[in-house]
Amino acid sequence: MEDNKISGRFRKNIQIGSEVEVVQKNHQRSGELTEGFVKRILTNSPNHPHGIKVQLETGEVGRVKNVLL
């Protein structure tokens, strides 16, 4: 499974509807990942060192750690 992941630090890797793993703000210390599908991309810059911030279809917001293929 580890081979089927793309870095979430680059906006070009993320599209609306992509399946991703994100870290929510309240889980940054533990690193707990939440899986879901991208509803909105909230970061405007082409890259971000901690991951592109997105809103999932569930309404949760977090920074993308991995884009799942």
C-alpha positions as a printed NumPy array, in Angstrom:
array([[  0.   ,   0.   ,   0.   ],
       [  2.924,   2.343,   0.761],
       [  3.863,   2.475,  -2.954],
       [  0.442,   3.827,  -3.994],
       [  0.765,   7.215,  -2.296],
       [  1.695,  10.648,  -3.622],
       [  2.908,  13.549,  -1.489],
       [  0.227,  15.994,  -0.376],
       [  2.637,  18.938,  -0.318],
       [  1.967,  19.91 ,  -3.939],
       [ -1.352,  21.34 ,  -5.114],
       [ -0.92 ,  19.806,  -8.585],
       [ -1.217,  16.303,  -7.049],
       [ -4.683,  16.993,  -5.601],
       [ -7.994,  17.235,  -7.444],
       [-11.594,  17.592,  -6.274],
       [-12.798,  14.049,  -5.581],
       [ -9.302,  12.639,  -4.907],
       [ -9.059,  10.105,  -2.082],
       [ -6.611,  11.461,   0.486],
       [ -5.276,  11.042,   4.029],
       [ -5.277,  14.276,   6.031],
       [ -4.119,  15.364,   9.477],
       [ -6.681,  17.555,  11.223],
       [ -5.42 ,  20.449,  13.353],
       [ -6.437,  18.736,  16.623],
       [ -4.53 ,  15.574,  15.572],
       [ -1.245,  17.227,  14.562],
       [  0.573,  16.076,  17.712],
       [ -0.529,  12.444,  17.391],
       [ -0.274,  12.396,  13.585],
       [ -3.623,  10.572,  13.357],
       [ -4.731,  10.381,   9.72 ],
       [ -8.296,  10.798,   8.487],
       [ -9.231,   9.297,   5.111],
       [-11.727,  10.923,   2.796],
       [-12.514,  12.544,  -0.533],
       [-11.616,  16.159,  -1.381],
       [-14.565,  18.552,  -1.586],
       [-12.605,  21.846,  -1.688],
       [ -8.932,  22.825,  -1.906],
       [ -8.326,  25.615,   0.615],
       [ -4.624,  26.367,   0.006],
       [ -3.999,  28.697,  -2.937],
       [ -0.209,  28.383,  -3.177],
       [  1.28 ,  25.651,  -5.426],
       [  2.962,  23.916,  -2.457],
       [  3.061,  23.916,   1.342],
       [  5.668,  22.228,   3.583],
       [  3.018,  20.732,   5.913],
       [  0.594,  19.711,   3.168],
       [ -2.135,  21.381,   1.143],
       [ -5.178,  22.255,   3.277],
       [ -8.444,  20.738,   2.006],
       [-12.018,  20.228,   3.099],
       [-13.289,  16.67 ,   2.855],
       [-16.803,  15.737,   1.707],
       [-17.608,  15.074,   5.394],
       [-16.833,  18.739,   6.165],
       [-13.606,  17.965,   8.04 ],
       [-10.604,  20.196,   7.278],
       [ -6.989,  19.091,   7.342],
       [ -3.646,  19.077,   5.582],
       [ -3.071,  16.351,   2.99 ],
       [ -0.302,  13.923,   3.944],
       [ -0.918,  11.358,   1.182],
       [ -2.948,  11.192,  -2.009],
       [ -4.19 ,   7.607,  -2.409],
       [ -4.242,   5.91 ,  -5.81 ]])
